[in-house]
């Protein structure tokens, strides 16, 4: 039989009870403020081997400057994909197993969401945790993904006109210097994304096309990267829109690599409700793929209609993947 609740506590001395309470508090603190270090362990029920699509997304960052994860809701695209990689880059805390891109210096980075309110309630909370008042000034409690000891509590500026929304923050990098993090929203419009060069831009939820193209311009001179993580709530036309934006951006800026990941989630039919994995390699039975090459990106004249085609551009090689079973036209 199990002993009654409190039976062990009654046998502890006062000194042992204090030590026991400290141990419990330490565990609680580790769970609250050590979220980043606890993700993707090698073994256990949450081992990283159970998340192959997340690992694929990370690894693609080594070769591609633009990545897009179109996923179902509640599978960790914000917390476990975009948020986790964002923290790796701004702090320099790359795990030993990290397969993707690495920055070897402090960086300038933006995280962007739909509106000021969703940016505050989702992205800011994911990265920084809750609002706190450690003294006479406003800061955060450090319960987000960014480790608390890497947050400069005196380094915040706050967005005017929006309650408790961080505008910029200073993050301590392992080099001893600081990365700069800015929070943006698409509601601010394209002009809010102009001006400064950035090493990393993470867009959580799909941005308007003009905003996304502006994001690409911000990373042009730094050789930086952009990440998209979203659920396509507006329907299957969104990925085709991004493909057009990426193609135009490559032509204008001379970027060498642009990538729209493969996905079997979209076709002329409704997406199958059971699909929840990121970027499945096996698509619908009607999915066909053909490779097309052209010497110059400007010779790309094929029209995109809905989700019939998704472009993957790597240098001067263009691949068109048809998703409606109608085949693809040859381009020369």
C-alpha positions, 0 to 999 in steps of 0.5 A, a space after each residue: 500500500 502507498 503511504 499516506 500523503 505527507 508521511 515522508 514529510 512528517 519524518 524529515 527534520 527541519 533542516 532536511 525539509 528545507 533542503 527538500 523544498 529547495 530541491 523542488 524549487 530548483 526543479 520548478 525553476 529549471 522547467 520554467 527558465 530552462 526551456 531552451 536547454 530541455 528541447 530535443 534531447 538525444 534520448 527519452 520520450 521527447 528525443 529529437 529522433 522523433 522529430 525528423 521534419 523539424 531536423 530537416 527544416 534546421 538542416 536546410 538552413 545550411 544550404 538555403 537562405 530562404 525556408 518555408 515551413 507550412 504546417 498544421 496547427 499545434 505541431 511546434 512550428 512556432 515554438 520548436 522550429 522558428 523559435 528554437 532556431 531563432 534563439 540559437 542564432 541570437 545567443 550563439 548557443 548551438 547544440 552539438 548536434 546542430 545540422 544547420 547554419 551557424 553565425 559565429 558572431 552577434 547578429 541583428 534579427 527580426 521576428 514578425 507576426 500578423 498584428 501588434 497584439 499577436 506579435 506580443 501574445 505569441 512571438 514575444 511570449 515564446 521568446 521572452 516570457 511574461 512581463 515582469 517588474 524586477 525593480 522600478 523598470 519594466 522587463 520580462 521574467 525570462 520564462 521564454 525560449 531565450 535563457 534568462 541570463 542571456 537577456 539584458 533586462 536594461 536593454 529593452 525599448 517598448 513600442 509606443 501605442 501598444 501595451 507591453 510590446 517590446 520594440 527592441 531587445 539586447 541579447 547576450 551572445 556567447 562571444 560576450 557582445 550583444 545581438 539585437 532583436 526587433 519585434 515587427 508586425 505586418 500591420 505596420 506595413 511595408 515601410 516599417 521593414 525598410 532601412 536596416 540590414 538584418 542577418 535573420 528574419 523570422 516571419 511567423 504566419 504568412 506575410 503580405 507579398 510586399 512585406 516579404 519581398 522587403 524582408 528579402 531586401 534586408 538580408 541581401 547585403 548580409 548574406 542573411 536568412 529568412 524563415 517562414 513558419 505558418 499554417 496556410 489559413 488563406 488556402 492553397 494560393 499562398 505558396 504560389 504567391 511566395 514562389 513568385 516573390 522569391 523568383 522576383 527577389 532572386 532576379 533583382 538582388 542576385 541571390 544565389 539560392 531560394 527554396 520553397 520546400 516540397 509539400 504534399 499538403 496541397 492539391 486541388 482537393 482539400 488537404 487530408 485532415 490527418 496530415 500533420 508532419 512538416 514537408 512530407 516527401 510522399 505527396 498525394 498520388 497525383 503529385 508529379 515532379 519534373 525538372 526544368 532548367 534555364 540559363 537565366 532566371 529572367 527566361 522564366 515565363 511559365 505562369 503559375 496558376 493557384 497551387 498547380 506549380 511550386 518553384 524551387 530555384 537554386 542558382 540558375 536551375 529551376 524545378 517546377 513541381 506540378 500538383 494536379 496530375 496534368 503534367 508540366 510544360 517544358 521551359 527552355 
